[in-house]
Amino acid sequence: MICNDNGRAQKAYTKRMAVAMAAYLITLFAGEALISRNLVSGPIIWLLALLPGLSIIGAFYAIGKLILETSDEFIRMLIVRQTMIATGFALSVATVWGFLENYDLVVHVDAYWIAILWFFGFFIGAISNRITYGAWGTIK
Amino acid sequence: MGDNQVKNRLKVLRAERNWSQQDLAQQLDVSRQSVNAIETGKYDPSLPLAFRIAETFGMTIEEIFLRG
């Protein structure tokens, strides 16, 4: 059943996203607590610094798997559309900001903010789907 | 969505059979939103889904989908 497949895909997505977000929060706080207070040194610092980013990659993986596992073609199209809007938004803002920053017109912003921009763009994409197609991109 | 929009008789055919969007969605194994988006012309189905729709109504694709 395609609808059941979609339901399964969305449940798996929710589970994967929850795991990724939990891992992100844990590794972020671990890094802050251990690195900022100089409690670790050497390669451990690299590992701790990499872990929050890897957790966010897990969130991107969850979205990719949702696209692959959603069998309803209309809903799948909406999710793909949403990710394209997110990507366009994040890359556009990052590019413009980068040039402004290059000429010292704005303050420096750490690169990980691009991921946060992307998720904000993902939210914009959902609103765009609702306005354009009358659906958010989730099964009802 | 574009100028080459395909029209369809889905709403009329569904009403003739007294099916709700949910009834048709279940028969097609798609979401209710999909049926609604196709009916309102916001989304054109793929050829495999168009065949499934035609089979569900016992008609040909051309009897359900028309060039806009």
N, CA and C atoms of all chains as a GROMACS GRO file, in nm:
protein
  624
    1MET      N    1   0.084  -0.120   0.000
    1MET     CA    2   0.000   0.000   0.000
    1MET      C    3   0.088   0.125   0.000
    2ILE      N    4   0.067   0.212  -0.099
    2ILE     CA    5   0.150   0.330  -0.110
    2ILE      C    6   0.133   0.422   0.010
    3CYS      N    7   0.007   0.442   0.055
    3CYS     CA    8  -0.015   0.531   0.168
    3CYS      C    9   0.052   0.479   0.294
    4ASN      N   10   0.046   0.344   0.310
    4ASN     CA   11   0.113   0.286   0.426
    4ASN      C   12   0.263   0.306   0.415
    5ASP      N   13   0.316   0.295   0.290
    5ASP     CA   14   0.458   0.319   0.268
    5ASP      C   15   0.493   0.461   0.308
    6ASN      N   16   0.406   0.556   0.270
    6ASN     CA   17   0.430   0.695   0.305
    6ASN      C   18   0.428   0.715   0.456
    7GLY      N   19   0.332   0.650   0.521
    7GLY     CA   20   0.323   0.659   0.666
    7GLY      C   21   0.450   0.605   0.730
    8ARG      N   22   0.497   0.492   0.678
    8ARG     CA   23   0.621   0.432   0.730
    8ARG      C   24   0.738   0.526   0.705
    9ALA      N   25   0.742   0.585   0.585
    9ALA     CA   26   0.852   0.675   0.550
    9ALA      C   27   0.854   0.795   0.644
   10GLN      N   28   0.735   0.846   0.676
   10GLN     CA   29   0.730   0.964   0.763
   10GLN      C   30   0.764   0.930   0.908
   11LYS      N   31   0.724   0.811   0.950
   11LYS     CA   32   0.761   0.768   1.086
   11LYS      C   33   0.912   0.750   1.097
   12ALA      N   34   0.970   0.687   0.993
   12ALA     CA   35   1.115   0.664   0.992
   12ALA      C   36   1.187   0.799   0.989
   13TYR      N   37   1.132   0.895   0.914
   13TYR     CA   38   1.192   1.029   0.906
   13TYR      C   39   1.191   1.096   1.043
   14THR      N   40   1.076   1.090   1.110
   14THR     CA   41   1.064   1.152   1.243
   14THR      C   42   1.165   1.090   1.340
   15LYS      N   43   1.178   0.957   1.332
   15LYS     CA   44   1.270   0.887   1.421
   15LYS      C   45   1.415   0.927   1.391
   16ARG      N   46   1.450   0.927   1.261
   16ARG     CA   47   1.588   0.962   1.223
   16ARG      C   48   1.620   1.106   1.261
   17MET      N   49   1.523   1.196   1.239
   17MET     CA   50   1.546   1.337   1.270
   17MET      C   51   1.561   1.356   1.421
   18ALA      N   52   1.482   1.283   1.499
   18ALA     CA   53   1.491   1.293   1.645
   18ALA      C   54   1.628   1.245   1.693
   19VAL      N   55   1.676   1.136   1.634
   19VAL     CA   56   1.809   1.084   1.671
   19VAL      C   57   1.917   1.185   1.634
   20ALA      N   58   1.907   1.242   1.513
   20ALA     CA   59   2.007   1.338   1.467
   20ALA      C   60   2.008   1.463   1.556
   21MET      N   61   1.890   1.512   1.591
   21MET     CA   62   1.882   1.632   1.674
   21MET      C   63   1.931   1.606   1.816
   22ALA      N   64   1.898   1.488   1.869
   22ALA     CA   65   1.946   1.452   2.003
   22ALA      C   66   2.098   1.442   2.001
   23ALA      N   67   2.153   1.378   1.897
   23ALA     CA   68   2.299   1.364   1.885
   23ALA      C   69   2.363   1.502   1.873
   24TYR      N   70   2.298   1.590   1.797
   24TYR     CA   71   2.350   1.727   1.780
   24TYR      C   72   2.359   1.799   1.914
   25LEU      N   73   2.250   1.795   1.990
   25LEU     CA   74   2.248   1.867   2.118
   25LEU      C   75   2.351   1.810   2.216
   26ILE      N   76   2.358   1.677   2.221
   26ILE     CA   77   2.453   1.613   2.314
   26ILE      C   78   2.597   1.647   2.276
   27THR      N   79   2.630   1.634   2.146
   27THR     CA   80   2.768   1.658   2.103
   27THR      C   81   2.804   1.807   2.110
   28LEU      N   82   2.704   1.893   2.087
   28LEU     CA   83   2.729   2.037   2.097
   28LEU      C   84   2.764   2.076   2.241
   29PHE      N   85   2.682   2.026   2.333
   29PHE     CA   86   2.707   2.060   2.474
   29PHE      C   87   2.835   1.993   2.525
   30ALA      N   88   2.862   1.871   2.477
   30ALA     CA   89   2.985   1.801   2.517
   30ALA      C   90   3.107   1.881   2.470
   31GLY      N   91   3.100   1.927   2.346
   31GLY     CA   92   3.210   2.006   2.290
   31GLY      C   93   3.230   2.135   2.367
   32GLU      N   94   3.120   2.203   2.395
   32GLU     CA   95   3.127   2.329   2.469
   32GLU      C   96   3.188   2.306   2.607
   33ALA      N   97   3.140   2.201   2.671
   33ALA     CA   98   3.182   2.174   2.809
   33ALA      C   99   3.329   2.131   2.814
   34LEU      N  100   3.370   2.045   2.721
   34LEU     CA  101   3.504   1.988   2.730
   34LEU      C  102   3.611   2.073   2.661
   35ILE      N  103   3.582   2.123   2.542
   35ILE     CA  104   3.684   2.200   2.468
   35ILE      C  105   3.699   2.340   2.526
   36SER      N  106   3.586   2.406   2.549
   36SER     CA  107   3.592   2.544   2.598
   36SER      C  108   3.661   2.553   2.735
   37ARG      N  109   3.648   2.448   2.813
   37ARG     CA  110   3.711   2.450   2.946
   37ARG      C  111   3.850   2.385   2.947
   38ASN      N  112   3.902   2.358   2.826
   38ASN     CA  113   4.036   2.298   2.812
   38ASN      C  114   4.050   2.165   2.886
   39LEU      N  115   3.945   2.086   2.883
   39LEU     CA  116   3.949   1.957   2.953
   39LEU      C  117   4.000   1.845   2.863
   40VAL      N  118   4.013   1.873   2.733
   40VAL     CA  119   4.065   1.771   2.639
   40VAL      C  120   4.172   1.834   2.552
   41SER      N  121   4.251   1.748   2.488
   41SER     CA  122   4.357   1.800   2.401
   41SER      C  123   4.383   1.702   2.286
   42GLY      N  124   4.461   1.747   2.189
   42GLY     CA  125   4.501   1.661   2.078
   42GLY      C  126   4.386   1.621   1.987
   43PRO      N  127   4.393   1.496   1.935
   43PRO     CA  128   4.293   1.451   1.838
   43PRO      C  129   4.150   1.448   1.893
   44ILE      N  130   4.136   1.438   2.023
   44ILE     CA  131   4.001   1.434   2.084
   44ILE      C  132   3.925   1.564   2.052
   45ILE      N  133   4.000   1.674   2.047
   45ILE     CA  134   3.937   1.804   2.014
   45ILE      C  135   3.878   1.797   1.873
   46TRP      N  136   3.954   1.738   1.780
   46TRP     CA  137   3.905   1.723   1.642
   46TRP      C  138   3.777   1.640   1.640
   47LEU      N  139   3.780   1.532   1.713
   47LEU     CA  140   3.664   1.443   1.716
   47LEU      C  141   3.541   1.516   1.772
   48LEU      N  142   3.560   1.582   1.884
   48LEU     CA  143   3.448   1.653   1.948
   48LEU      C  144   3.397   1.767   1.860
   49ALA      N  145   3.489   1.832   1.788
   49ALA     CA  146   3.449   1.944   1.700
   49ALA      C  147   3.374   1.894   1.577
   50LEU      N  148   3.406   1.771   1.536
   50LEU     CA  149   3.340   1.715   1.416
   50LEU      C  150   3.199   1.661   1.446
   51LEU      N  151   3.179   1.614   1.567
   51LEU     CA  152   3.055   1.543   1.598
   51LEU      C  153   2.926   1.624   1.577
   52PRO      N  154   2.918   1.752   1.619
   52PRO     CA  155   2.792   1.826   1.594
   52PRO      C  156   2.762   1.837   1.444
   53GLY      N  157   2.866   1.860   1.365
   53GLY     CA  158   2.847   1.870   1.219
   53GLY      C  159   2.799   1.738   1.160
   54LEU      N  160   2.857   1.628   1.209
   54LEU     CA  161   2.815   1.496   1.161
   54LEU      C  162   2.669   1.469   1.199
   55SER      N  163   2.628   1.521   1.314
   55SER     CA  164   2.488   1.504   1.356
   55SER      C  165   2.394   1.578   1.260
   56ILE      N  166   2.436   1.697   1.216
   56ILE     CA  167   2.354   1.773   1.121
   56ILE      C  168   2.350   1.701   0.986
   57ILE      N  169   2.461   1.637   0.949
   57ILE     CA  170   2.460   1.555   0.826
   57ILE      C  171   2.355   1.446   0.840
   58GLY      N  172   2.341   1.395   0.963
   58GLY     CA  173   2.237   1.294   0.989
   58GLY      C  174   2.098   1.349   0.960
   59ALA      N  175   2.076   1.476   0.989
   59ALA     CA  176   1.946   1.539   0.960
   59ALA      C  177   1.924   1.549   0.808
   60PHE      N  178   2.030   1.584   0.735
   60PHE     CA  179   2.019   1.589   0.588
   60PHE      C  180   1.993   1.449   0.531
   61TYR      N  181   2.060   1.350   0.592
   61TYR     CA  182   2.040   1.211   0.550
   61TYR      C  183   1.894   1.171   0.571
   62ALA      N  184   1.836   1.212   0.683
   62ALA     CA  185   1.696   1.179   0.714
   62ALA      C  186   1.603   1.236   0.606
   63ILE      N  187   1.632   1.358   0.562
   63ILE     CA  188   1.548   1.420   0.458
   63ILE      C  189   1.566   1.347   0.324
   64GLY      N  190   1.691   1.311   0.294
   64GLY     CA  191   1.718   1.236   0.171
   64GLY      C  192   1.646   1.102   0.170
   65LYS      N  193   1.650   1.032   0.282
   65LYS     CA  194   1.582   0.903   0.291
   65LYS      C  195   1.430   0.920   0.281
   66LEU      N  196   1.378   1.031   0.335
   66LEU     CA  197   1.235   1.057   0.325
   66LEU      C  198   1.193   1.069   0.178
   67ILE      N  199   1.276   1.139   0.100
   67ILE     CA  200   1.247   1.153  -0.043
   67ILE      C  201   1.249   1.016  -0.111
   68LEU      N  202   1.350   0.936  -0.078
   68LEU     CA  203   1.363   0.804  -0.141
   68LEU      C  204   1.250   0.709  -0.101
   69GLU      N  205   1.206   0.718   0.023
   69GLU     CA  206   1.109   0.620   0.074
   69GLU      C  207   0.963   0.662   0.057
   70THR      N  208   0.939   0.790   0.020
   70THR     CA  209   0.801   0.835   0.000
   70THR      C  210   0.753   0.788  -0.138
   71SER      N  211   0.653   0.702  -0.139
   71SER     CA  212   0.608   0.644  -0.266
   71SER      C  213   0.500   0.729  -0.335
   72ASP      N  214   0.431   0.814  -0.260
   72ASP     CA  215   0.329   0.901  -0.319
   72ASP      C  216   0.400   1.011  -0.400
   73GLU      N  217   0.382   1.008  -0.533
   73GLU     CA  218   0.460   1.096  -0.620
   73GLU      C  219   0.434   1.244  -0.597
   74PHE      N  220   0.311   1.280  -0.560
   74PHE     CA  221   0.278   1.421  -0.536
   74PHE      C  222   0.348   1.471  -0.409
   75ILE      N  223   0.338   1.392  -0.304
   75ILE     CA  224   0.403   1.430  -0.178
   75ILE      C  225   0.555   1.435  -0.196
   76ARG      N  226   0.609   1.338  -0.271
   76ARG     CA  227   0.754   1.335  -0.297
   76ARG      C  228   0.796   1.461  -0.373
   77MET      N  229   0.715   1.502  -0.470
   77MET     CA  230   0.744   1.623  -0.546
   77MET      C  231   0.747   1.745  -0.453
   78LEU      N  232   0.653   1.748  -0.357
   78LEU     CA  233   0.648   1.861  -0.264
   78LEU      C  234   0.774   1.867  -0.177
   79ILE      N  235   0.819   1.750  -0.132
   79ILE     CA  236   0.939   1.747  -0.046
   79ILE      C  237   1.062   1.789  -0.127
   80VAL      N  238   1.071   1.741  -0.251
   80VAL     CA  239   1.184   1.779  -0.336
   80VAL      C  240   1.182   1.930  -0.361
   81ARG      N  241   1.062   1.982  -0.388
   81ARG     CA  242   1.045   2.126  -0.411
   81ARG      C  243   1.091   2.205  -0.288
   82GLN      N  244   1.052   2.153  -0.171
   82GLN     CA  245   1.087   2.216  -0.044
   82GLN      C  246   1.239   2.220  -0.025
   83THR      N  247   1.306   2.111  -0.058
   83THR     CA  248   1.453   2.107  -0.042
   83THR      C  249   1.522   2.199  -0.143
   84MET      N  250   1.463   2.212  -0.262
   84MET     CA  251   1.522   2.302  -0.362
   84MET      C  252   1.509   2.447  -0.318
   85ILE      N  253   1.395   2.482  -0.261
   85ILE     CA  254   1.377   2.619  -0.210
   85ILE      C  255   1.476   2.644  -0.096
   86ALA      N  256   1.491   2.545  -0.008
   86ALA     CA  257   1.585   2.558   0.103
   86ALA      C  258   1.727   2.578   0.053
   87THR      N  259   1.766   2.499  -0.046
   87THR     CA  260   1.903   2.507  -0.100
   87THR      C  261   1.926   2.642  -0.169
   88GLY      N  262   1.830   2.683  -0.248
   88GLY     CA  263   1.842   2.812  -0.317
   88GLY      C  264   1.851   2.927  -0.218
   89PHE      N  265   1.769   2.922  -0.115
   89PHE     CA  266   1.768   3.028  -0.014
   89PHE      C  267   1.902   3.034   0.060
   90ALA      N  268   1.948   2.918   0.109
   90ALA     CA  269   2.072   2.914   0.188
   90ALA      C  270   2.193   2.957   0.105
   91LEU      N  271   2.203   2.906  -0.017
   91LEU     CA  272   2.317   2.941  -0.102
   91LEU      C  273   2.314   3.089  -0.140
   92SER      N  274   2.196   3.142  -0.167
   92SER     CA  275   2.185   3.283  -0.206
   92SER      C  276   2.228   3.375  -0.092
   93VAL      N  277   2.172   3.349   0.028
   93VAL     CA  278   2.206   3.435   0.142
   93VAL      C  279   2.356   3.422   0.174
   94ALA      N  280   2.408   3.297   0.173
   94ALA     CA  281   2.549   3.275   0.206
   94ALA      C  282   2.641   3.346   0.106
   95THR      N  283   2.604   3.340  -0.022
   95THR     CA  284   2.688   3.402  -0.126
   95THR      C  285   2.690   3.554  -0.111
   96VAL      N  286   2.571   3.613  -0.097
   96VAL     CA  287   2.563   3.759  -0.083
   96VAL      C  288   2.637   3.803   0.043
   97TRP      N  289   2.614   3.730   0.151
   97TRP     CA  290   2.679   3.765   0.278
   97TRP      C  291   2.832   3.754   0.265
   98GLY      N  292   2.876   3.650   0.195
   98GLY     CA  293   3.020   3.630   0.177
   98GLY      C  294   3.086   3.747   0.107
   99PHE      N  295   3.022   3.801   0.004
   99PHE     CA  296   3.078   3.917  -0.067
   99PHE      C  297   3.075   4.042   0.020
  100LEU      N  298   2.966   4.059   0.095
  100LEU     CA  299   2.958   4.175   0.184
  100LEU      C  300   3.067   4.167   0.291
  101GLU      N  301   3.087   4.045   0.338
  101GLU     CA  302   3.188   4.022   0.441
  101GLU      C  303   3.328   4.046   0.384
  102ASN      N  304   3.347   4.010   0.259
  102ASN     CA  305   3.476   4.026   0.190
  102ASN      C  306   3.520   4.172   0.189
  103TYR      N  307   3.423   4.264   0.182
  103TYR     CA  308   3.455   4.407   0.179
  103TYR      C  309   3.432   4.473   0.314
  104ASP      N  310   3.429   4.391   0.418
  104ASP     CA  311   3.415   4.439   0.557
  104ASP      C  312   3.289   4.523   0.580
  105LEU      N  313   3.184   4.490   0.507
  105LEU     CA  314   3.059   4.565   0.522
  105LEU      C  315   2.969   4.503   0.629
  106VAL      N  316   2.991   4.375   0.654
  106VAL     CA  317   2.913   4.305   0.758
  106VAL      C  318   3.009   4.225   0.846
  107VAL      N  319   2.958   4.181   0.959
  107VAL     CA  320   3.044   4.105   1.050
  107VAL      C  321   3.064   3.962   0.998
  108HIS      N  322   3.168   3.896   1.047
  108HIS     CA  323   3.193   3.757   1.008
  108HIS      C  324   3.088   3.665   1.071
  109VAL      N  325   3.038   3.573   0.991
  109VAL     CA  326   2.943   3.473   1.040
  109VAL      C  327   3.002   3.335   1.016
  110ASP      N  328   3.003   3.251   1.119
  110ASP     CA  329   3.059   3.116   1.105
  110ASP      C  330   2.980   3.034   1.002
  111ALA      N  331   3.055   2.948   0.931
  111ALA     CA  332   2.996   2.876   0.817
  111ALA      C  333   2.880   2.782   0.856
  112TYR      N  334   2.879   2.735   0.980
  112TYR     CA  335   2.771   2.643   1.018
  112TYR      C  336   2.633   2.709   1.015
  113TRP      N  337   2.632   2.841   1.010
  113TRP     CA  338   2.503   2.911   1.000
  113TRP      C  339   2.433   2.883   0.867
  114ILE      N  340   2.510   2.837   0.768
  114ILE     CA  341   2.450   2.804   0.638
  114ILE      C  342   2.349   2.690   0.656
  115ALA      N  343   2.383   2.593   0.743
  115ALA     CA  344   2.291   2.482   0.769
  115ALA      C  345   2.163   2.533   0.836
  116ILE      N  346   2.181   2.628   0.927
  116ILE     CA  347   2.063   2.685   0.995
  116ILE      C  348   1.977   2.761   0.894
  117LEU      N  349   2.044   2.834   0.804
  117LEU     CA  350   1.972   2.904   0.695
  117LEU      C  351   1.895   2.804   0.610
  118TRP      N  352   1.959   2.689   0.584
  118TRP     CA  353   1.896   2.587   0.500
  118TRP      C  354   1.767   2.537   0.566
  119PHE      N  355   1.773   2.513   0.695
  119PHE     CA  356   1.653   2.464   0.764
  119PHE      C  357   1.544   2.572   0.767
  120PHE      N  358   1.586   2.697   0.775
  120PHE     CA  359   1.487   2.806   0.767
  120PHE      C  360   1.426   2.807   0.626
  121GLY      N  361   1.510   2.786   0.526
  121GLY     CA  362   1.462   2.776   0.388
  121GLY      C  363   1.368   2.659   0.369
  122PHE      N  364   1.393   2.551   0.441
  122PHE     CA  365   1.308   2.432   0.436
  122PHE      C  366   1.167   2.467   0.488
  123PHE      N  367   1.165   2.551   0.591
  123PHE     CA  368   1.038   2.599   0.646
  123PHE      C  369   0.967   2.689   0.544
  124ILE      N  370   1.043   2.777   0.479
  124ILE     CA  371   0.985   2.863   0.374
  124ILE      C  372   0.928   2.776   0.262
  125GLY      N  373   1.000   2.669   0.229
  125GLY     CA  374   0.955   2.576   0.125
  125GLY      C  375   0.822   2.512   0.159
  126ALA      N  376   0.803   2.479   0.287
  126ALA     CA  377   0.677   2.419   0.330
  126ALA      C  378   0.562   2.519   0.314
  127ILE      N  379   0.588   2.644   0.349
  127ILE     CA  380   0.486   2.749   0.335
  127ILE      C  381   0.454   2.769   0.186
  128SER      N  382   0.560   2.770   0.105
  128SER     CA  383   0.541   2.786  -0.040
  128SER      C  384   0.455   2.672  -0.097
  129ASN      N  385   0.481   2.550  -0.051
  129ASN     CA  386   0.401   2.434  -0.096
  129ASN      C  387   0.255   2.452  -0.058
  130ARG      N  388   0.233   2.498   0.064
  130ARG     CA  389   0.095   2.516   0.113
  130ARG      C  390   0.022   2.620   0.027
  131ILE      N  391   0.093   2.729  -0.004
  131ILE     CA  392   0.031   2.836  -0.083
  131ILE      C  393   0.009   2.792  -0.228
  132THR      N  394   0.110   2.728  -0.286
  132THR     CA  395   0.105   2.694  -0.428
  132THR      C  396   0.022   2.570  -0.456
  133TYR      N  397   0.037   2.467  -0.372
  133TYR     CA  398  -0.028   2.338  -0.399
  133TYR      C  399  -0.135   2.300  -0.296
  134GLY      N  400  -0.152   2.383  -0.194
  134GLY     CA  401  -0.255   2.354  -0.094
  134GLY      C  402  -0.220   2.240  -0.001
  135ALA      N  403  -0.094   2.200   0.002
  135ALA     CA  404  -0.052   2.090   0.090
  135ALA      C  405   0.088   2.117   0.143
  136TRP      N  406   0.112   2.073   0.266
  136TRP     CA  407   0.242   2.098   0.330
  136TRP      C  408   0.347   1.999   0.283
  137GLY      N  409   0.303   1.880   0.243
  137GLY     CA  410   0.401   1.776   0.205
  137GLY      C  411   0.403   1.662   0.304
  138THR      N  412   0.300   1.655   0.388
  138THR     CA  413   0.288   1.541   0.478
  138THR      C  414   0.156   1.470   0.450
  139ILE      N  415   0.153   1.341   0.480
  139ILE     CA  416   0.034   1.260   0.452
  139ILE      C  417  -0.075   1.286   0.554
  140LYS      N  418  -0.199   1.305   0.504
  140LYS     CA  419  -0.315   1.320   0.593
  140LYS      C  420  -0.422   1.221   0.550
  141MET      N  421   0.275   2.294  -1.275
  141MET     CA  422   0.189   2.407  -1.305
  141MET      C  423   0.249   2.484  -1.422
  142GLY      N  424   0.168   2.507  -1.525
  142GLY     CA  425   0.221   2.578  -1.639
  142GLY      C  426   0.114   2.601  -1.743
  143ASP      N  427   0.156   2.650  -1.860
  143ASP     CA  428   0.060   2.679  -1.965
  143ASP      C  429   0.006   2.552  -2.031
  144ASN      N  430   0.085   2.445  -2.026
  144ASN     CA  431   0.043   2.320  -2.089
  144ASN      C  432  -0.036   2.230  -1.993
  145GLN      N  433  -0.116   2.294  -1.911
  145GLN     CA  434  -0.192   2.221  -1.810
  145GLN      C  435  -0.288   2.121  -1.874
  146VAL      N  436  -0.297   2.005  -1.813
  146VAL     CA  437  -0.389   1.901  -1.860
  146VAL      C  438  -0.517   1.911  -1.777
  147LYS      N  439  -0.631   1.909  -1.845
  147LYS     CA  440  -0.758   1.912  -1.773
  147LYS      C  441  -0.801   1.768  -1.745
  148ASN      N  442  -0.887   1.751  -1.648
  148ASN     CA  443  -0.936   1.616  -1.622
  148ASN      C  444  -1.079   1.618  -1.570
  149ARG      N  445  -1.145   1.501  -1.580
  149ARG     CA  446  -1.285   1.488  -1.541
  149ARG      C  447  -1.299   1.411  -1.409
  150LEU      N  448  -1.192   1.412  -1.333
  150LEU     CA  449  -1.186   1.331  -1.212
  150LEU      C  450  -1.299   1.362  -1.114
  151LYS      N  451  -1.323   1.490  -1.091
  151LYS     CA  452  -1.423   1.531  -0.992
  151LYS      C  453  -1.562   1.483  -1.032
  152VAL      N  454  -1.594   1.499  -1.160
  152VAL     CA  455  -1.725   1.459  -1.213
  152VAL      C  456  -1.741   1.306  -1.203
  153LEU      N  457  -1.637   1.236  -1.247
  153LEU     CA  458  -1.642   1.089  -1.246
  153LEU      C  459  -1.653   1.036  -1.103
  154ARG      N  460  -1.584   1.101  -1.013
  154ARG     CA  461  -1.589   1.061  -0.872
  154ARG      C  462  -1.729   1.086  -0.815
  155ALA      N  463  -1.785   1.202  -0.849
  155ALA     CA  464  -1.919   1.238  -0.801
  155ALA      C  465  -2.025   1.140  -0.854
  156GLU      N  466  -2.009   1.101  -0.980
  156GLU     CA  467  -2.103   1.005  -1.040
  156GLU      C  468  -2.106   0.873  -0.963
  157ARG      N  469  -1.992   0.838  -0.908
  157ARG     CA  470  -1.982   0.711  -0.832
  157ARG      C  471  -2.003   0.732  -0.683
  158ASN      N  472  -2.026   0.856  -0.645
  158ASN     CA  473  -2.048   0.891  -0.504
  158ASN      C  474  -1.927   0.854  -0.416
  159TRP      N  475  -1.808   0.874  -0.473
  159TRP     CA  476  -1.685   0.847  -0.399
  159TRP      C  477  -1.633   0.978  -0.340
  160SER      N  478  -1.582   0.973  -0.220
  160SER     CA  479  -1.513   1.089  -0.164
  160SER      C  480  -1.369   1.088  -0.216
  161GLN      N  481  -1.299   1.198  -0.195
  161GLN     CA  482  -1.157   1.202  -0.235
  161GLN      C  483  -1.079   1.094  -0.162
  162GLN      N  484  -1.116   1.072  -0.037
  162GLN     CA  485  -1.048   0.970   0.043
  162GLN      C  486  -1.073   0.830  -0.013
  163ASP      N  487  -1.198   0.805  -0.057
  163ASP     CA  488  -1.232   0.674  -0.118
  163ASP      C  489  -1.143   0.649  -0.240
  164LEU      N  490  -1.134   0.751  -0.325
  164LEU     CA  491  -1.055   0.734  -0.447
  164LEU      C  492  -0.906   0.720  -0.413
  165ALA      N  493  -0.862   0.799  -0.316
  165ALA     CA  494  -0.722   0.792  -0.275
  165ALA      C  495  -0.686   0.651  -0.227
  166GLN      N  496  -0.777   0.590  -0.152
  166GLN     CA  497  -0.751   0.455  -0.101
  166GLN      C  498  -0.745   0.354  -0.215
  167GLN      N  499  -0.832   0.371  -0.313
  167GLN     CA  500  -0.830   0.279  -0.427
  167GLN      C  501  -0.704   0.294  -0.510
  168LEU      N  502  -0.653   0.416  -0.515
  168LEU     CA  503  -0.532   0.442  -0.594
  168LEU      C  504  -0.404   0.423  -0.514
  169ASP      N  505  -0.419   0.402  -0.382
  169ASP     CA  506  -0.303   0.393  -0.292
  169ASP      C  507  -0.219   0.520  -0.296
  170VAL      N  508  -0.286   0.632  -0.294
  170VAL     CA  509  -0.216   0.761  -0.285
  170VAL      C  510  -0.280   0.841  -0.172
  171SER      N  511  -0.223   0.957  -0.141
  171SER     CA  512  -0.279   1.041  -0.035
  171SER      C  513  -0.401   1.118  -0.087
  172ARG      N  514  -0.486   1.162   0.006
  172ARG     CA  515  -0.602   1.243  -0.033
  172ARG      C  516  -0.556   1.374  -0.097
  173GLN      N  517  -0.443   1.426  -0.047
  173GLN     CA  518  -0.390   1.551  -0.105
  173GLN      C  519  -0.356   1.533  -0.253
  174SER      N  520  -0.308   1.414  -0.287
  174SER     CA  521  -0.274   1.387  -0.428
  174SER      C  522  -0.398   1.396  -0.515
  175VAL      N  523  -0.506   1.330  -0.469
  175VAL     CA  524  -0.632   1.332  -0.545
  175VAL      C  525  -0.681   1.475  -0.559
  176ASN      N  526  -0.676   1.549  -0.451
  176ASN     CA  527  -0.722   1.688  -0.453
  176ASN      C  528  -0.638   1.773  -0.550
  177ALA      N  529  -0.505   1.754  -0.544
  177ALA     CA  530  -0.416   1.833  -0.632
  177ALA      C  531  -0.439   1.799  -0.779
  178ILE      N  532  -0.467   1.672  -0.809
  178ILE     CA  533  -0.493   1.633  -0.948
  178ILE      C  534  -0.628   1.690  -0.993
  179GLU      N  535  -0.728   1.673  -0.908
  179GLU     CA  536  -0.864   1.722  -0.941
  179GLU      C  537  -0.866   1.871  -0.970
  180THR      N  538  -0.794   1.947  -0.889
  180THR     CA  539  -0.796   2.093  -0.902
  180THR      C  540  -0.696   2.143  -1.008
  181GLY      N  541  -0.629   2.049  -1.075
  181GLY     CA  542  -0.538   2.087  -1.182
  181GLY      C  543  -0.406   2.143  -1.134
  182LYS      N  544  -0.376   2.127  -1.004
  182LYS     CA  545  -0.250   2.179  -0.952
  182LYS      C  546  -0.136   2.083  -0.978
  183TYR      N  547  -0.169   1.959  -1.005
  183TYR     CA  548  -0.064   1.859  -1.028
  183TYR      C  549  -0.109   1.762  -1.135
  184ASP      N  550  -0.022   1.740  -1.234
  184ASP     CA  551  -0.050   1.640  -1.338
  184ASP      C  552   0.015   1.508  -1.298
  185PRO      N  553  -0.061   1.399  -1.293
  185PRO     CA  554  -0.004   1.272  -1.249
  185PRO      C  555   0.094   1.215  -1.351
  186SER      N  556   0.182   1.128  -1.303
  186SER     CA  557   0.273   1.057  -1.394
  186SER      C  558   0.190   0.961  -1.479
  187LEU      N  559   0.251   0.908  -1.584
  187LEU     CA  560   0.180   0.815  -1.671
  187LEU      C  561   0.136   0.688  -1.595
  188PRO      N  562   0.224   0.628  -1.512
  188PRO     CA  563   0.178   0.510  -1.436
  188PRO      C  564   0.057   0.540  -1.346
  189LEU      N  565   0.056   0.657  -1.281
  189LEU     CA  566  -0.058   0.691  -1.195
  189LEU      C  567  -0.182   0.720  -1.280
  190ALA      N  568  -0.162   0.784  -1.394
  190ALA     CA  569  -0.275   0.810  -1.485
  190ALA      C  570  -0.338   0.678  -1.531
  191PHE      N  571  -0.255   0.578  -1.557
  191PHE     CA  572  -0.307   0.446  -1.594
  191PHE      C  573  -0.386   0.384  -1.479
  192ARG      N  574  -0.335   0.399  -1.357
  192ARG     CA  575  -0.406   0.344  -1.240
  192ARG      C  576  -0.542   0.412  -1.224
  193ILE      N  577  -0.544   0.545  -1.246
  193ILE     CA  578  -0.670   0.620  -1.235
  193ILE      C  579  -0.769   0.569  -1.340
  194ALA      N  580  -0.719   0.554  -1.463
  194ALA     CA  581  -0.805   0.506  -1.572
  194ALA      C  582  -0.860   0.367  -1.541
  195GLU      N  583  -0.775   0.279  -1.490
  195GLU     CA  584  -0.819   0.142  -1.457
  195GLU      C  585  -0.923   0.144  -1.346
  196THR      N  586  -0.905   0.233  -1.250
  196THR     CA  587  -0.999   0.243  -1.138
  196THR      C  588  -1.139   0.282  -1.187
  197PHE      N  589  -1.144   0.371  -1.286
  197PHE     CA  590  -1.273   0.416  -1.340
  197PHE      C  591  -1.320   0.328  -1.456
  198GLY      N  592  -1.238   0.233  -1.497
  198GLY     CA  593  -1.273   0.145  -1.609
  198GLY      C  594  -1.281   0.222  -1.739
  199MET      N  595  -1.194   0.318  -1.756
  199MET     CA  596  -1.194   0.402  -1.876
  199MET      C  597  -1.051   0.411  -1.930
  200THR      N  598  -1.038   0.480  -2.045
  200THR     CA  599  -0.904   0.504  -2.098
  200THR      C  600  -0.853   0.638  -2.043
  201ILE      N  601  -0.724   0.655  -2.051
  201ILE     CA  602  -0.664   0.782  -2.002
  201ILE      C  603  -0.726   0.901  -2.077
  202GLU      N  604  -0.743   0.885  -2.209
  202GLU     CA  605  -0.794   0.996  -2.291
  202GLU      C  606  -0.938   1.035  -2.254
  203GLU      N  607  -1.012   0.939  -2.198
  203GLU     CA  608  -1.149   0.971  -2.155
  203GLU      C  609  -1.153   1.049  -2.025
  204ILE      N  610  -1.043   1.049  -1.953
  204ILE     CA  611  -1.037   1.119  -1.823
  204ILE      C  612  -0.954   1.247  -1.832
  205PHE      N  613  -0.841   1.238  -1.904
  205PHE     CA  614  -0.752   1.354  -1.914
  205PHE      C  615  -0.759   1.416  -2.053
  206LEU      N  616  -0.774   1.548  -2.054
  206LEU     CA  617  -0.788   1.621  -2.180
  206LEU      C  618  -0.684   1.731  -2.188
  207ARG      N  619  -0.642   1.763  -2.306
  207ARG     CA  620  -0.546   1.875  -2.322
  207ARG      C  621  -0.615   2.006  -2.287
  208GLY      N  622  -0.542   2.091  -2.210
  208GLY     CA  623  -0.599   2.217  -2.167
  208GLY      C  624  -0.604   2.320  -2.277
   0.00000   0.00000   0.00000
